[in-house]
Amino acid sequence: MTTHMEGIYARARAAQKRIVLPEGKDPRVVTAAAGIKERGLAIPIILGNPDDVNNLAKQEGVDLTGIEIVDPATTPRRQPYADLLFELRKSKGMTAEEAYDLAGNTLYHGVLMVKAGDADGEVSGATHSTADTVRPALQVLRTAPNVSIVSAFFVMIVPNCEYGESGLFIYADCGLVINPNAQELAEIAVCSGRTMKTLFNVEPKIALLSFSTKGSAKDPLVDKVVEAVKIAKTKAPDLLIDGEMQADAALVQWVGESKAPGSPVAGKANVLIYPDLQAGNISYKLTERLAKAEAYGPILQGIAKPVNDLSRGCSAEDIINVAAITAVQAG
């Protein structure tokens, strides 16, 4: 494990947050819950039928002693959660009966636990799509103050790397927003900078990337990034934000000094903001494979309380790492 993730683990252990895992039918989730408890990273709560979950744990050879298992269908908390959901959604046409049905659904039950303060964060997505994970979170928890869009980032840790923060980067958006407009791109940049500070206590240096640096090319695609930089600087004057710039200008000091002289970010960037999902997704996967980087994510940002998505191809170890990050976000 890298020093950067060791720091996340240490902060998660200190925080001791309650992380709900709504996919108790999946063996990876059950194994991860045992690993989270064993490593002391958080207090895991598994959603599912207790008999089924315990039988699955026996099949996987893991010990769930001391881990709370909640069945959304039978728990006495279902009705209070249904009442909470009804109050939140009745203006959107939801009936009390619909709210009760949804309170028995593991994904809704999980975020209702977070909303009610019975859990501090949720990790989902091992068996559900991103849309299925995000929809209940937005309906119940909504976006954070002064944020209008939820986005997804990856923590990238590149071995033996002189760039970024000794190889540590945040890449965004690499998992959710397909083609953000300038306002949305600005919000992604600001949220990503705040995330770098929250997770790693590192001063964020945020570069909004393009195929142009400081007007070297003219195109509507470049114009969007230029406008996003202006908006982001206005929204967060306390953050170091610059662009538009090419990736080499963002990362390599002598290139940055040549292409963007006087920039507080050029050649020093540790938060890379991509103009669209195509660029971000391609970039993180190339970095992961070609540079043999560790890639943690997609992690969601912009929700009022932490709810995080998983790849459906995730391992139990991936779930443990995302749970640790979620615990730090909750702290």
Short mmCIF file of the C-alpha atoms (twelve columns), coordinates in Angstrom:
data_MODEL
# 
_entry.id   MODEL 
# 
loop_
_atom_site.group_PDB 
_atom_site.id 
_atom_site.type_symbol 
_atom_site.label_atom_id 
_atom_site.label_alt_id 
_atom_site.label_comp_id 
_atom_site.label_asym_id 
_atom_site.label_seq_id 
_atom_site.Cartn_x 
_atom_site.Cartn_y 
_atom_site.Cartn_z 
_atom_site.pdbx_PDB_model_num 
ATOM 1   C CA . MET A 1   0.000   0.000   0.000   1 
ATOM 2   C CA . THR A 2   1.227   3.491   -0.850  1 
ATOM 3   C CA . THR A 3   1.833   6.185   1.732   1 
ATOM 4   C CA . HIS A 4   -1.163  8.113   0.389   1 
ATOM 5   C CA . MET A 5   -3.587  5.235   1.059   1 
ATOM 6   C CA . GLU A 6   -1.947  4.516   4.405   1 
ATOM 7   C CA . GLY A 7   -2.974  8.050   5.329   1 
ATOM 8   C CA . ILE A 8   -6.568  7.347   4.272   1 
ATOM 9   C CA . TYR A 9   -6.568  4.147   6.349   1 
ATOM 10  C CA . ALA A 10  -5.231  5.968   9.416   1 
ATOM 11  C CA . ARG A 11  -7.864  8.686   9.173   1 
ATOM 12  C CA . ALA A 12  -10.636 6.143   8.594   1 
ATOM 13  C CA . ARG A 13  -9.572  4.199   11.696  1 
ATOM 14  C CA . ALA A 14  -9.615  7.397   13.737  1 
ATOM 15  C CA . ALA A 15  -13.059 8.419   12.442  1 
ATOM 16  C CA . GLN A 16  -14.836 5.070   13.056  1 
ATOM 17  C CA . LYS A 17  -17.766 5.941   10.792  1 
ATOM 18  C CA . ARG A 18  -20.744 3.661   10.122  1 
ATOM 19  C CA . ILE A 19  -20.711 2.561   6.488   1 
ATOM 20  C CA . VAL A 20  -23.747 0.773   5.110   1 
ATOM 21  C CA . LEU A 21  -23.294 -1.899  2.435   1 
ATOM 22  C CA . PRO A 22  -26.691 -2.520  0.781   1 
ATOM 23  C CA . GLU A 23  -25.668 -5.460  -1.409  1 
ATOM 24  C CA . GLY A 24  -25.560 -8.234  1.168   1 
ATOM 25  C CA . LYS A 25  -26.360 -10.893 -1.443  1 
ATOM 26  C CA . ASP A 26  -22.926 -10.481 -3.040  1 
ATOM 27  C CA . PRO A 27  -20.015 -12.541 -1.675  1 
ATOM 28  C CA . ARG A 28  -17.537 -9.710  -2.374  1 
ATOM 29  C CA . VAL A 29  -19.559 -7.365  -0.173  1 
ATOM 30  C CA . VAL A 30  -19.765 -9.880  2.677   1 
ATOM 31  C CA . THR A 31  -16.023 -10.534 2.431   1 
ATOM 32  C CA . ALA A 32  -15.333 -6.783  2.328   1 
ATOM 33  C CA . ALA A 33  -17.479 -6.170  5.407   1 
ATOM 34  C CA . ALA A 34  -15.394 -8.663  7.365   1 
ATOM 35  C CA . GLY A 35  -12.210 -7.016  6.040   1 
ATOM 36  C CA . ILE A 36  -13.395 -3.522  6.982   1 
ATOM 37  C CA . LYS A 37  -14.083 -4.655  10.537  1 
ATOM 38  C CA . GLU A 38  -10.881 -6.680  10.828  1 
ATOM 39  C CA . ARG A 39  -8.767  -3.710  9.729   1 
ATOM 40  C CA . GLY A 40  -10.730 -1.316  11.946  1 
ATOM 41  C CA . LEU A 41  -11.496 1.037   9.051   1 
ATOM 42  C CA . ALA A 42  -15.168 1.609   9.833   1 
ATOM 43  C CA . ILE A 43  -18.234 0.050   11.395  1 
ATOM 44  C CA . PRO A 44  -19.838 -1.895  8.519   1 
ATOM 45  C CA . ILE A 45  -23.581 -2.496  8.328   1 
ATOM 46  C CA . ILE A 46  -24.808 -5.106  5.841   1 
ATOM 47  C CA . LEU A 47  -28.309 -4.967  4.362   1 
ATOM 48  C CA . GLY A 48  -29.999 -8.249  3.548   1 
ATOM 49  C CA . ASN A 49  -31.743 -11.251 5.033   1 
ATOM 50  C CA . PRO A 50  -29.603 -12.258 8.034   1 
ATOM 51  C CA . ASP A 51  -29.869 -15.990 7.351   1 
ATOM 52  C CA . ASP A 52  -28.862 -15.529 3.716   1 
ATOM 53  C CA . VAL A 53  -25.988 -13.200 4.608   1 
ATOM 54  C CA . ASN A 54  -24.643 -15.517 7.296   1 
ATOM 55  C CA . ASN A 55  -24.906 -18.550 5.019   1 
ATOM 56  C CA . LEU A 56  -23.002 -16.643 2.346   1 
ATOM 57  C CA . ALA A 57  -20.341 -15.715 4.898   1 
ATOM 58  C CA . LYS A 58  -19.904 -19.379 5.828   1 
ATOM 59  C CA . GLN A 59  -19.515 -20.301 2.155   1 
ATOM 60  C CA . GLU A 60  -16.854 -17.611 1.769   1 
ATOM 61  C CA . GLY A 61  -15.116 -18.562 5.009   1 
ATOM 62  C CA . VAL A 62  -15.450 -15.133 6.616   1 
ATOM 63  C CA . ASP A 63  -16.458 -14.185 10.147  1 
ATOM 64  C CA . LEU A 64  -19.224 -11.623 10.557  1 
ATOM 65  C CA . THR A 65  -19.235 -11.708 14.353  1 
ATOM 66  C CA . GLY A 66  -20.088 -8.270  15.690  1 
ATOM 67  C CA . ILE A 67  -21.257 -6.919  12.311  1 
ATOM 68  C CA . GLU A 68  -24.822 -5.610  12.194  1 
ATOM 69  C CA . ILE A 69  -27.045 -7.155  9.521   1 
ATOM 70  C CA . VAL A 70  -30.278 -5.287  8.790   1 
ATOM 71  C CA . ASP A 71  -33.167 -6.720  6.784   1 
ATOM 72  C CA . PRO A 72  -34.983 -3.754  5.212   1 
ATOM 73  C CA . ALA A 73  -38.120 -5.873  4.770   1 
ATOM 74  C CA . THR A 74  -38.575 -6.679  8.456   1 
ATOM 75  C CA . THR A 75  -36.696 -4.063  10.466  1 
ATOM 76  C CA . PRO A 76  -38.860 -1.894  12.771  1 
ATOM 77  C CA . ARG A 77  -37.106 1.105   11.233  1 
ATOM 78  C CA . ARG A 78  -38.821 0.512   7.884   1 
ATOM 79  C CA . GLN A 79  -41.930 2.528   8.763   1 
ATOM 80  C CA . PRO A 80  -40.071 5.562   10.176  1 
ATOM 81  C CA . TYR A 81  -37.867 5.532   7.079   1 
ATOM 82  C CA . ALA A 82  -40.957 5.290   4.878   1 
ATOM 83  C CA . ASP A 83  -42.429 8.307   6.662   1 
ATOM 84  C CA . LEU A 84  -39.174 10.211  6.107   1 
ATOM 85  C CA . LEU A 85  -39.114 9.302   2.412   1 
ATOM 86  C CA . PHE A 86  -42.763 10.275  1.990   1 
ATOM 87  C CA . GLU A 87  -42.123 13.728  3.495   1 
ATOM 88  C CA . LEU A 88  -39.132 14.209  1.170   1 
ATOM 89  C CA . ARG A 89  -40.901 13.074  -2.002  1 
ATOM 90  C CA . LYS A 90  -44.632 13.790  -1.589  1 
ATOM 91  C CA . SER A 91  -44.271 17.057  -3.502  1 
ATOM 92  C CA . LYS A 92  -43.010 14.929  -6.417  1 
ATOM 93  C CA . GLY A 93  -46.134 12.769  -6.293  1 
ATOM 94  C CA . MET A 94  -44.899 9.876   -4.153  1 
ATOM 95  C CA . THR A 95  -47.599 8.196   -2.071  1 
ATOM 96  C CA . ALA A 96  -47.187 6.796   1.431   1 
ATOM 97  C CA . GLU A 97  -47.618 3.280   0.023   1 
ATOM 98  C CA . GLU A 98  -44.874 3.828   -2.553  1 
ATOM 99  C CA . ALA A 99  -42.597 5.207   0.156   1 
ATOM 100 C CA . TYR A 100 -43.177 2.107   2.296   1 
ATOM 101 C CA . ASP A 101 -42.358 -0.173  -0.630  1 
ATOM 102 C CA . LEU A 102 -39.155 1.723   -1.403  1 
ATOM 103 C CA . ALA A 103 -38.094 1.721   2.252   1 
ATOM 104 C CA . GLY A 104 -37.895 -2.060  1.919   1 
ATOM 105 C CA . ASN A 105 -35.506 -1.730  -1.038  1 
ATOM 106 C CA . THR A 106 -31.877 -2.070  0.048   1 
ATOM 107 C CA . LEU A 107 -30.603 0.921   -1.963  1 
ATOM 108 C CA . TYR A 108 -33.284 3.269   -0.651  1 
ATOM 109 C CA . HIS A 109 -33.003 1.836   2.840   1 
ATOM 110 C CA . GLY A 110 -29.264 2.492   2.832   1 
ATOM 111 C CA . VAL A 111 -29.504 6.180   1.971   1 
ATOM 112 C CA . LEU A 112 -32.442 6.595   4.362   1 
ATOM 113 C CA . MET A 113 -30.192 5.257   7.111   1 
ATOM 114 C CA . VAL A 114 -27.639 7.928   6.166   1 
ATOM 115 C CA . LYS A 115 -30.308 10.637  6.036   1 
ATOM 116 C CA . ALA A 116 -31.658 9.641   9.447   1 
ATOM 117 C CA . GLY A 117 -28.182 9.607   10.987  1 
ATOM 118 C CA . ASP A 118 -28.159 5.851   11.557  1 
ATOM 119 C CA . ALA A 119 -25.189 5.524   9.177   1 
ATOM 120 C CA . ASP A 120 -22.545 7.981   7.998   1 
ATOM 121 C CA . GLY A 121 -22.070 6.826   4.404   1 
ATOM 122 C CA . GLU A 122 -22.941 4.149   1.859   1 
ATOM 123 C CA . VAL A 123 -20.941 2.074   -0.617  1 
ATOM 124 C CA . SER A 124 -22.903 0.424   -3.421  1 
ATOM 125 C CA . GLY A 125 -22.553 -0.622  -7.040  1 
ATOM 126 C CA . ALA A 126 -21.094 -4.143  -6.899  1 
ATOM 127 C CA . THR A 127 -24.331 -5.489  -8.354  1 
ATOM 128 C CA . HIS A 128 -26.182 -2.282  -9.255  1 
ATOM 129 C CA . SER A 129 -25.634 0.301   -11.973 1 
ATOM 130 C CA . THR A 130 -24.357 3.787   -11.240 1 
ATOM 131 C CA . ALA A 131 -27.832 5.160   -12.022 1 
ATOM 132 C CA . ASP A 132 -29.414 2.799   -9.479  1 
ATOM 133 C CA . THR A 133 -26.913 3.934   -6.844  1 
ATOM 134 C CA . VAL A 134 -27.118 7.657   -7.568  1 
ATOM 135 C CA . ARG A 135 -30.892 8.008   -8.012  1 
ATOM 136 C CA . PRO A 136 -31.894 7.200   -4.392  1 
ATOM 137 C CA . ALA A 137 -28.989 9.256   -3.077  1 
ATOM 138 C CA . LEU A 138 -30.130 12.350  -4.961  1 
ATOM 139 C CA . GLN A 139 -33.786 11.855  -4.073  1 
ATOM 140 C CA . VAL A 140 -33.082 11.383  -0.364  1 
ATOM 141 C CA . LEU A 141 -29.813 13.158  0.421   1 
ATOM 142 C CA . ARG A 142 -29.728 15.672  -2.448  1 
ATOM 143 C CA . THR A 143 -26.717 17.709  -3.448  1 
ATOM 144 C CA . ALA A 144 -24.340 19.448  -1.078  1 
ATOM 145 C CA . PRO A 145 -24.810 23.185  -0.399  1 
ATOM 146 C CA . ASN A 146 -23.865 25.415  -3.344  1 
ATOM 147 C CA . VAL A 147 -23.464 22.370  -5.616  1 
ATOM 148 C CA . SER A 148 -25.853 21.587  -8.452  1 
ATOM 149 C CA . ILE A 149 -24.205 18.534  -10.003 1 
ATOM 150 C CA . VAL A 150 -22.911 15.201  -8.761  1 
ATOM 151 C CA . SER A 151 -19.685 14.082  -10.398 1 
ATOM 152 C CA . ALA A 152 -17.246 11.195  -10.118 1 
ATOM 153 C CA . PHE A 153 -13.498 11.204  -9.632  1 
ATOM 154 C CA . PHE A 154 -10.684 8.690   -9.425  1 
ATOM 155 C CA . VAL A 155 -7.809  8.804   -6.995  1 
ATOM 156 C CA . MET A 156 -4.801  7.913   -9.143  1 
ATOM 157 C CA . ILE A 157 -1.506  6.928   -7.525  1 
ATOM 158 C CA . VAL A 158 1.332   6.517   -10.027 1 
ATOM 159 C CA . PRO A 159 4.448   4.697   -8.780  1 
ATOM 160 C CA . ASN A 160 7.869   6.355   -9.031  1 
ATOM 161 C CA . CYS A 161 6.304   9.529   -10.405 1 
ATOM 162 C CA . GLU A 162 7.739   13.017  -10.098 1 
ATOM 163 C CA . TYR A 163 4.542   14.714  -11.206 1 
ATOM 164 C CA . GLY A 164 1.474   15.746  -9.253  1 
ATOM 165 C CA . GLU A 165 1.804   15.233  -5.511  1 
ATOM 166 C CA . SER A 166 4.594   12.612  -5.705  1 
ATOM 167 C CA . GLY A 167 2.415   10.609  -8.076  1 
ATOM 168 C CA . LEU A 168 -0.917  11.374  -6.394  1 
ATOM 169 C CA . PHE A 169 -3.665  12.836  -8.583  1 
ATOM 170 C CA . ILE A 170 -7.391  13.319  -8.699  1 
ATOM 171 C CA . TYR A 171 -8.888  12.828  -12.174 1 
ATOM 172 C CA . ALA A 172 -12.418 14.145  -12.809 1 
ATOM 173 C CA . ASP A 173 -14.940 13.545  -14.200 1 
ATOM 174 C CA . CYS A 174 -14.078 10.024  -15.247 1 
ATOM 175 C CA . GLY A 175 -17.254 8.168   -14.417 1 
ATOM 176 C CA . LEU A 176 -20.520 10.092  -14.497 1 
ATOM 177 C CA . VAL A 177 -21.059 13.407  -16.321 1 
ATOM 178 C CA . ILE A 178 -20.817 12.763  -20.053 1 
ATOM 179 C CA . ASN A 179 -20.536 16.236  -21.541 1 
ATOM 180 C CA . PRO A 180 -20.564 18.957  -18.883 1 
ATOM 181 C CA . ASN A 181 -21.270 22.538  -19.880 1 
ATOM 182 C CA . ALA A 182 -19.022 25.341  -18.638 1 
ATOM 183 C CA . GLN A 183 -20.953 25.835  -15.389 1 
ATOM 184 C CA . GLU A 184 -20.916 22.113  -14.646 1 
ATOM 185 C CA . LEU A 185 -17.240 21.813  -15.531 1 
ATOM 186 C CA . ALA A 186 -16.465 24.648  -13.117 1 
ATOM 187 C CA . GLU A 187 -18.367 22.890  -10.328 1 
ATOM 188 C CA . ILE A 188 -16.532 19.637  -11.032 1 
ATOM 189 C CA . ALA A 189 -13.233 21.519  -10.773 1 
ATOM 190 C CA . VAL A 190 -14.112 23.184  -7.480  1 
ATOM 191 C CA . CYS A 191 -15.530 19.983  -5.941  1 
ATOM 192 C CA . SER A 192 -12.449 18.042  -7.026  1 
ATOM 193 C CA . GLY A 193 -10.144 20.594  -5.445  1 
ATOM 194 C CA . ARG A 194 -12.080 20.462  -2.176  1 
ATOM 195 C CA . THR A 195 -11.932 16.662  -2.359  1 
ATOM 196 C CA . MET A 196 -8.133  16.656  -2.689  1 
ATOM 197 C CA . LYS A 197 -7.907  18.841  0.410   1 
ATOM 198 C CA . THR A 198 -10.425 16.747  2.372   1 
ATOM 199 C CA . LEU A 199 -8.990  13.340  1.565   1 
ATOM 200 C CA . PHE A 200 -5.267  14.017  1.552   1 
ATOM 201 C CA . ASN A 201 -4.785  17.391  3.260   1 
ATOM 202 C CA . VAL A 202 -2.868  18.511  0.171   1 
ATOM 203 C CA . GLU A 203 -3.129  21.937  -1.425  1 
ATOM 204 C CA . PRO A 204 -5.002  21.338  -4.684  1 
ATOM 205 C CA . LYS A 205 -3.538  22.682  -7.894  1 
ATOM 206 C CA . ILE A 206 -6.347  22.343  -10.409 1 
ATOM 207 C CA . ALA A 207 -5.776  22.265  -14.163 1 
ATOM 208 C CA . LEU A 208 -8.691  22.312  -16.603 1 
ATOM 209 C CA . LEU A 209 -7.359  20.360  -19.543 1 
ATOM 210 C CA . SER A 210 -7.794  20.892  -23.265 1 
ATOM 211 C CA . PHE A 211 -5.917  20.419  -26.528 1 
ATOM 212 C CA . SER A 212 -5.096  24.134  -26.235 1 
ATOM 213 C CA . THR A 213 -2.951  26.082  -23.787 1 
ATOM 214 C CA . LYS A 214 -3.820  29.709  -23.143 1 
ATOM 215 C CA . GLY A 215 -5.316  30.364  -26.561 1 
ATOM 216 C CA . SER A 216 -2.949  28.284  -28.677 1 
ATOM 217 C CA . ALA A 217 -5.996  26.858  -30.500 1 
ATOM 218 C CA . LYS A 218 -9.429  28.268  -31.253 1 
ATOM 219 C CA . ASP A 219 -12.557 26.126  -31.144 1 
ATOM 220 C CA . PRO A 220 -15.900 25.987  -29.299 1 
ATOM 221 C CA . LEU A 221 -14.521 23.015  -27.339 1 
ATOM 222 C CA . VAL A 222 -11.742 25.264  -26.048 1 
ATOM 223 C CA . ASP A 223 -14.168 28.110  -25.363 1 
ATOM 224 C CA . LYS A 224 -16.116 25.880  -22.957 1 
ATOM 225 C CA . VAL A 225 -13.003 25.196  -20.894 1 
ATOM 226 C CA . VAL A 226 -11.958 28.868  -20.900 1 
ATOM 227 C CA . GLU A 227 -15.405 29.861  -19.622 1 
ATOM 228 C CA . ALA A 228 -15.316 27.122  -16.987 1 
ATOM 229 C CA . VAL A 229 -12.001 28.442  -15.658 1 
ATOM 230 C CA . LYS A 230 -13.498 31.940  -15.251 1 
ATOM 231 C CA . ILE A 231 -16.531 30.564  -13.404 1 
ATOM 232 C CA . ALA A 232 -14.453 28.296  -11.168 1 
ATOM 233 C CA . LYS A 233 -12.112 31.121  -10.150 1 
ATOM 234 C CA . THR A 234 -15.118 33.258  -9.233  1 
ATOM 235 C CA . LYS A 235 -16.747 30.438  -7.261  1 
ATOM 236 C CA . ALA A 236 -13.591 29.508  -5.367  1 
ATOM 237 C CA . PRO A 237 -11.055 32.352  -5.243  1 
ATOM 238 C CA . ASP A 238 -9.245  30.489  -2.460  1 
ATOM 239 C CA . LEU A 239 -8.269  27.623  -4.779  1 
ATOM 240 C CA . LEU A 240 -5.417  27.482  -7.293  1 
ATOM 241 C CA . ILE A 241 -7.244  26.953  -10.590 1 
ATOM 242 C CA . ASP A 242 -5.995  27.551  -14.113 1 
ATOM 243 C CA . GLY A 243 -6.507  26.585  -17.734 1 
ATOM 244 C CA . GLU A 244 -7.157  25.963  -20.406 1 
ATOM 245 C CA . MET A 245 -3.985  23.890  -20.746 1 
ATOM 246 C CA . GLN A 246 -2.610  20.806  -22.381 1 
ATOM 247 C CA . ALA A 247 -1.638  17.874  -20.198 1 
ATOM 248 C CA . ASP A 248 2.095   18.400  -20.577 1 
ATOM 249 C CA . ALA A 249 1.754   22.054  -19.607 1 
ATOM 250 C CA . ALA A 250 -0.205  20.993  -16.539 1 
ATOM 251 C CA . LEU A 251 2.310   18.382  -15.411 1 
ATOM 252 C CA . VAL A 252 5.836   19.234  -16.598 1 
ATOM 253 C CA . GLN A 253 7.421   22.295  -15.020 1 
ATOM 254 C CA . TRP A 254 9.535   23.474  -17.952 1 
ATOM 255 C CA . VAL A 255 6.656   22.963  -20.393 1 
ATOM 256 C CA . GLY A 256 4.310   24.847  -18.090 1 
ATOM 257 C CA . GLU A 257 6.749   27.720  -17.734 1 
ATOM 258 C CA . SER A 258 7.090   27.898  -21.506 1 
ATOM 259 C CA . LYS A 259 3.413   27.574  -22.466 1 
ATOM 260 C CA . ALA A 260 1.747   29.250  -19.463 1 
ATOM 261 C CA . PRO A 261 4.306   31.577  -17.834 1 
ATOM 262 C CA . GLY A 262 3.207   32.923  -14.486 1 
ATOM 263 C CA . SER A 263 0.556   30.251  -13.938 1 
ATOM 264 C CA . PRO A 264 0.278   29.049  -10.318 1 
ATOM 265 C CA . VAL A 265 -0.799  25.625  -11.594 1 
ATOM 266 C CA . ALA A 266 1.134   24.900  -14.808 1 
ATOM 267 C CA . GLY A 267 3.801   22.254  -14.248 1 
ATOM 268 C CA . LYS A 268 2.467   21.529  -10.744 1 
ATOM 269 C CA . ALA A 269 -1.077  20.241  -11.236 1 
ATOM 270 C CA . ASN A 270 -2.356  17.459  -8.985  1 
ATOM 271 C CA . VAL A 271 -6.048  17.738  -9.872  1 
ATOM 272 C CA . LEU A 272 -6.790  17.154  -13.550 1 
ATOM 273 C CA . ILE A 273 -10.200 18.181  -14.882 1 
ATOM 274 C CA . TYR A 274 -11.214 16.672  -18.208 1 
ATOM 275 C CA . PRO A 275 -13.477 18.464  -20.691 1 
ATOM 276 C CA . ASP A 276 -15.770 15.456  -21.067 1 
ATOM 277 C CA . LEU A 277 -16.239 11.865  -19.966 1 
ATOM 278 C CA . GLN A 278 -14.597 10.411  -23.056 1 
ATOM 279 C CA . ALA A 279 -11.313 12.143  -22.281 1 
ATOM 280 C CA . GLY A 280 -11.473 11.397  -18.560 1 
ATOM 281 C CA . ASN A 281 -12.397 7.733   -18.855 1 
ATOM 282 C CA . ILE A 282 -9.783  7.056   -21.538 1 
ATOM 283 C CA . SER A 283 -7.117  8.890   -19.542 1 
ATOM 284 C CA . TYR A 284 -7.610  7.086   -16.243 1 
ATOM 285 C CA . LYS A 285 -7.622  3.679   -17.914 1 
ATOM 286 C CA . LEU A 286 -4.470  4.467   -19.891 1 
ATOM 287 C CA . THR A 287 -2.764  5.723   -16.733 1 
ATOM 288 C CA . GLU A 288 -3.816  2.634   -14.801 1 
ATOM 289 C CA . ARG A 289 -2.556  0.197   -17.451 1 
ATOM 290 C CA . LEU A 290 0.473   1.918   -18.953 1 
ATOM 291 C CA . ALA A 291 1.835   3.518   -15.791 1 
ATOM 292 C CA . LYS A 292 0.735   0.611   -13.566 1 
ATOM 293 C CA . ALA A 293 -1.091  3.134   -11.402 1 
ATOM 294 C CA . GLU A 294 -3.448  2.406   -8.548  1 
ATOM 295 C CA . ALA A 295 -6.916  3.666   -9.468  1 
ATOM 296 C CA . TYR A 296 -9.503  4.118   -6.711  1 
ATOM 297 C CA . GLY A 297 -13.010 4.930   -7.858  1 
ATOM 298 C CA . PRO A 298 -15.257 6.086   -9.270  1 
ATOM 299 C CA . ILE A 299 -15.860 8.062   -6.085  1 
ATOM 300 C CA . LEU A 300 -18.848 10.383  -6.051  1 
ATOM 301 C CA . GLN A 301 -18.711 14.009  -4.963  1 
ATOM 302 C CA . GLY A 302 -21.369 16.686  -4.647  1 
ATOM 303 C CA . ILE A 303 -23.896 14.651  -2.619  1 
ATOM 304 C CA . ALA A 304 -24.811 16.103  0.766   1 
ATOM 305 C CA . LYS A 305 -23.519 12.995  2.549   1 
ATOM 306 C CA . PRO A 306 -21.096 10.412  1.148   1 
ATOM 307 C CA . VAL A 307 -22.539 7.725   -1.098  1 
ATOM 308 C CA . ASN A 308 -20.061 5.966   -3.331  1 
ATOM 309 C CA . ASP A 309 -20.313 3.855   -6.423  1 
ATOM 310 C CA . LEU A 310 -18.385 0.710   -7.318  1 
ATOM 311 C CA . SER A 311 -17.517 -0.909  -10.589 1 
ATOM 312 C CA . ARG A 312 -19.517 -4.095  -11.054 1 
ATOM 313 C CA . GLY A 313 -16.174 -5.768  -11.721 1 
ATOM 314 C CA . CYS A 314 -14.829 -4.701  -8.325  1 
ATOM 315 C CA . SER A 315 -13.025 -6.991  -5.903  1 
ATOM 316 C CA . ALA A 316 -13.579 -7.227  -2.155  1 
ATOM 317 C CA . GLU A 317 -10.339 -5.250  -1.738  1 
ATOM 318 C CA . ASP A 318 -11.747 -2.482  -3.957  1 
ATOM 319 C CA . ILE A 319 -14.821 -2.291  -1.728  1 
ATOM 320 C CA . ILE A 320 -12.651 -2.065  1.393   1 
ATOM 321 C CA . ASN A 321 -10.644 0.801   -0.109  1 
ATOM 322 C CA . VAL A 322 -13.746 2.719   -1.213  1 
ATOM 323 C CA . ALA A 323 -15.267 2.210   2.236   1 
ATOM 324 C CA . ALA A 324 -12.132 3.735   3.802   1 
ATOM 325 C CA . ILE A 325 -12.364 6.744   1.464   1 
ATOM 326 C CA . THR A 326 -16.093 7.062   2.268   1 
ATOM 327 C CA . ALA A 327 -15.300 7.072   5.980   1 
ATOM 328 C CA . VAL A 328 -12.826 9.907   5.514   1 
ATOM 329 C CA . GLN A 329 -15.366 11.852  3.428   1 
ATOM 330 C CA . ALA A 330 -17.897 11.376  6.237   1 
ATOM 331 C CA . GLY A 331 -15.362 12.666  8.748   1 
# 
